[in-house]
């Protein structure tokens, strides 16, 4: 065997060894993910089981805390009455609209502030004040301005999530490496090209983080809005259940809210994976 053939053979062996090591690594990663999911599911099952047992043996008062079996019965009753998906759909629609509008408007405003350094310096103290302002206190004002209805709820969601998005995305823009921007400028790149070729791609992790934050803020805004003005939705069920002491209805609505918020958050995580996959 010639030296060239021996070298090629050793390279093939090395590639095979690396491939086997890589496969073993992927198996370990997969097993770790499965183990994490199993532990998460186990914690949930144990928590629900303990909740049910404690309520059955009167360790906790089921009238106040409810219990999983009563929550399931409440869900079935709402479904049989034909109002379950109506309330869920209204709340989810308001949350999704507020979430999308908050993210898009917040990102656009952040771009405008980055584009104009003068405008950014002028508005900076106002953004800080608006961010620290308790927006929930403005709920009655929005109702008077806009009127009771879904529009007021969506505006309430925007009031809670918009400024946070602006500050988060703008902070990401300002942290971009100046050398990258100078390199594009050296080759005659315009500000728009800097925005589209450098700023937005490099800030994609920041925007994703803003999306994750907005998931929680959007649900907070929607529920607060429904507390104030809604005649339907999960927030309305919580208020109604509290007023007539149907705490099973309150806990059922809270559980459904948790599931819906988790689904929305997982949608953002899936979007993040798609962006990372396309990037690499």
Secondary structure, DSSP 8 states (H G I E B T S, - for coil): --HHHHHHHHHHHHHHHHHHHHHHHHHHHHHHHHHHHHHHHHHHHHHHHHHHHHHHTTSS-HHHH--HHHHHHHHHHHHHTT-HHHHHHHHHHHHHHHHHHHHHHHHHHHHHHHH-HHHHHHHHHHHHHHHHS-GGGGHHHHHHHH-SSHHHHHHHHHHHHHHHHHHHHHHHHHTS-HHHHHHHHHTT--HHHHIIIIIHHHTHHHHHHHHHHHHHHHHHHHHHHHHHH-SSSHHHHHHHHHHTT-HHHHHHHHHHHHHHHHHHHHHHHHHHHHHHHHH-
